[in-house]
Amino acid sequence: MVDLNLLLVFSFVIFTLLFFCFFVVMIPVVYQLVKALSSLQRLMDTVSDFEPEVKEVKESIRNVKNLFSKSSSSIRTNLNEASIMTVSVAHGVLTGVKEYFSSCKTVENSYNGKKDSG
């Protein structure tokens, strides 16, 4: 039969070995965690140092956006005026061409040189 004291000693030895392995593995992990936390702290300090610059950049971006929106509305207005002017010029040219050819049309002939049936 197995002695309970011997079983207890073996279980403590196994427990101690596992506990030792756990700490051997955890020491580098904790060390890296400490390094990561200190790097994070430095990063947060750096970011807080740049907070006014970040606000300035955001304000600059907002100003550029407002400038583009104002200029795009004026460009849109100018394009509308240009399209109206283009349509007016095209209408004037077509009216002039029509008047020029209508003066060539007489009662005896039509646009294509044939006698007018009407």
C-alpha positions as CSV (number, residue, x, y, z in Angstrom):
1,M,0.0,0.0,0.0
2,V,1.1,3.6,-0.7
3,D,2.1,5.6,2.3
4,L,0.1,8.8,2.6
5,N,3.1,10.7,3.9
6,L,5.1,9.7,0.8
7,L,2.2,10.8,-1.5
8,L,2.0,14.1,0.3
9,V,5.7,14.7,-0.1
10,F,5.6,13.9,-3.8
11,S,2.6,16.2,-4.3
12,F,4.4,19.0,-2.5
13,V,7.5,18.4,-4.7
14,I,5.4,18.5,-7.9
15,F,3.6,21.6,-6.6
16,T,6.9,23.3,-5.8
17,L,8.4,22.5,-9.2
18,L,5.3,23.8,-11.0
19,F,5.3,26.9,-8.8
20,F,9.0,27.4,-9.6
21,C,8.4,27.0,-13.4
22,F,5.6,29.4,-13.1
23,F,7.8,32.0,-11.5
24,V,10.6,31.3,-14.0
25,V,8.2,32.0,-16.8
26,M,6.5,34.9,-15.1
27,I,9.7,36.9,-14.2
28,P,10.4,37.8,-17.9
29,V,6.8,38.5,-18.5
30,V,6.5,40.8,-15.6
31,Y,9.8,42.5,-16.6
32,Q,8.4,43.1,-20.1
33,L,5.1,44.3,-18.6
34,V,7.0,46.9,-16.5
35,K,9.0,48.0,-19.6
36,A,5.8,48.3,-21.6
37,L,4.1,50.3,-18.9
38,S,7.0,52.7,-18.6
39,S,7.0,53.1,-22.4
40,L,3.3,53.8,-22.2
41,Q,3.9,56.4,-19.6
42,R,6.5,58.1,-21.7
43,L,4.2,58.0,-24.7
44,M,1.3,59.6,-22.7
45,D,3.7,62.3,-21.5
46,T,4.8,63.0,-25.1
47,V,1.2,63.1,-26.3
48,S,0.2,65.5,-23.5
49,D,3.2,67.7,-24.5
50,F,1.9,67.8,-28.1
51,E,-1.7,68.5,-27.1
52,P,-1.6,72.3,-28.1
53,E,0.0,71.4,-31.4
54,V,-2.8,68.8,-32.1
55,K,-5.4,71.5,-31.3
56,E,-3.6,73.9,-33.7
57,V,-3.6,71.2,-36.5
58,K,-7.3,70.5,-35.9
59,E,-8.0,74.2,-36.1
60,S,-6.0,74.6,-39.3
61,I,-7.8,71.7,-40.9
62,R,-11.1,73.3,-39.9
63,N,-10.0,76.6,-41.4
64,V,-8.9,74.9,-44.7
65,K,-12.3,73.1,-44.8
66,N,-14.2,76.3,-44.4
67,L,-12.0,78.0,-47.0
68,F,-12.7,75.2,-49.5
69,S,-16.5,75.3,-48.8
70,K,-16.5,79.1,-49.3
71,S,-14.5,78.9,-52.5
72,S,-16.5,76.0,-53.8
73,S,-19.7,78.0,-53.4
74,S,-18.2,80.9,-55.2
75,I,-16.9,78.6,-57.9
76,R,-20.3,77.1,-58.2
77,T,-21.9,80.6,-58.6
78,N,-19.3,81.5,-61.2
79,L,-20.0,78.3,-63.1
80,N,-23.7,79.0,-63.1
81,E,-23.1,82.5,-64.4
82,A,-20.7,81.1,-67.1
83,S,-23.2,78.6,-68.2
84,I,-25.9,81.3,-68.4
85,M,-23.5,83.4,-70.5
86,T,-22.6,80.5,-72.7
87,V,-26.3,79.7,-73.4
88,S,-26.9,83.4,-74.1
89,V,-24.0,83.6,-76.5
90,A,-25.0,80.3,-78.2
91,H,-28.6,81.7,-78.5
92,G,-27.3,84.9,-80.0
93,V,-25.0,83.1,-82.5
94,L,-27.8,80.8,-83.6
95,T,-30.2,83.8,-83.9
96,G,-27.7,85.6,-86.0
97,V,-27.1,82.6,-88.3
98,K,-30.9,82.2,-88.6
99,E,-31.3,85.9,-89.5
100,Y,-28.5,85.7,-92.0
101,F,-30.0,82.7,-93.8
102,S,-33.5,84.1,-93.6
103,S,-32.4,87.1,-95.5
104,C,-31.2,84.8,-98.3
105,K,-34.6,83.1,-98.5
106,T,-36.9,84.7,-100.9
107,V,-40.3,83.9,-102.1
108,E,-39.0,82.2,-105.2
109,N,-36.6,79.8,-103.5
110,S,-36.3,78.0,-100.2
111,Y,-33.2,77.2,-98.2
112,N,-32.3,74.3,-100.5
113,G,-32.8,76.2,-103.8
114,K,-36.1,74.6,-104.8
115,K,-39.2,76.5,-105.4
116,D,-41.3,77.2,-102.3
117,S,-44.6,75.3,-102.5
118,G,-46.3,77.4,-100.0
